[in-house]
Amino acid sequence: MMGPLVLIESQAHRLGGHAQRTLAALAQARPGSLVVAPHGIATEAVGALRGTGVRLVTAPACRRAAVLLAAARAAAGLSAAGQRVFRSRRWPRRLRRVPHQITLITRCLAEASALRSARHLQPGADVVILSASEALHGAAAVLGGQPHLRFVHEQVTTEDAVVRWLGRLAHRGEQRVVALVTTRAVGDQLAASFPRLPAVVAAFAVDDGRRLSDTERHGGRSAFDIPTAGAVVCLVGGWWPYKDIDTIDAALARLKKPLHLVVTGAPLDEAVLLRWRDLPGLRVHTVPGPVTDSVLRLVYAAADATLVARRPGVGKESGLVMDAARLGVPLIVSDHDPALTAHLHGQPWALVFPSGDPDALAEALHSVICQPPELPGPDASALLGMRTAGEQADLLTRTFACLPTKES
């Protein structure tokens, strides 16, 4: 019997990204689940959870949870102060890393607080941290007193000596945790840092079955005042360092045919956007981000294709690629990730170009302008390893059953 889950989401208070959508889909798949959002929850996410029978917790449920969350907030303040102090590059690199090490401790304490609340409110349930820290896995289990699964999306901050020492103190807790890594590349990085930590590769995004309809596609064009015959590409998500905006910038300057570009996300570079608006034949439509899921669907609905450009070697799961597959939007994507490129090979709805090659990207954009690719079929999600929410919930239950439940 597949019962309710405990779903912990530290990003539930933020708009944008894929945390809220996956959270809502899993809660709907398992009515009566407990959702713990230690930093609060956005209004849109509350609306998506309505009718699922979910119990929502946004405050510590017991004394230990309260103490841990208070410690996490104190550490977060210390980290923020440290980032302001050590912002300048004149400081040695080891000092500039200190605030980020404190952030790892902050996240661990917040996770432990949520785990304590979960243990207090729903003992014996299957517990999953949906957006987990990349460090101190065992410490979270020991301080939280709760075996659990944890989705690790990427390895950004490596542990320095003090954090490694804390991790070694709680290394036995790693046997009460299974890490769910979103790609094989993330799994390889995690294994190099935590060789004793059990891990399973599982995509984070789930297919909610809500593909874009013809009505939505027409509405998207109307919302941005784009003619039916106009060619449209969308660029979604904040411009983070791993995204290759330089190549996109150079490719757009090479275009010889008219194109509409719909841009949404945060942060964006206004200087770059201004330069794009001055390009002949390119009409830029900007939607300030972060945006709600309904607005994001409107952006995708307007597009003939979505553009994903990353720097070589970035191997974490791309929520934007998953969006294209589950919504039914053609894709222009760089070959930054060999595994992803292999999955997309031969797919008529995906145009793959070499990373860092603006000429190749300009050629791909011209292809879309001249003849939009066909839409991804219903099997596109499974091709990329996405499961339905029900299948994902079942995977979580089966994986959790492998964990020892005895208190460390």
Buried (B, 14 or more C-beta within 10 A) or exposed (E): EEEBBBBBBBBBBBBBBBBBBBBBBBBBBBEEBBBBBBBEBBEBBBEBBEEBEBBBBBEBBBEBBBBBBEBBBEBBEBBBEBBEEBEEEEEEEEEBBBBBBBBBBBBBBBBBBBBBBBBBBBEEBBBBBBBBBBBBBBBBBBBBBBBBBBBBBBBBBBBBEEBBEBBEEBBEBBBBBBBBBBBEBBBEBBBEBBEEBBBBBBBBBBBBEBBBEEEBBEBBBEBBEBEEEBBBBBBBBBBEEEBBBEBBBBBBEBBEEEBBBBBBBEEBEEEBBEBBEEBEEBBBBBBEBBBBBEBBBBBBBBBBBBBBBBBBEBBBBBBBBBBBBBBBBBBBBBBBBEEBBEBBEEBEBBBBBBBBBBEBBBBBBBBBBEEBBEBBEEEBBEBBBBBBBBBBBBBBBEBBEEBEEEEE
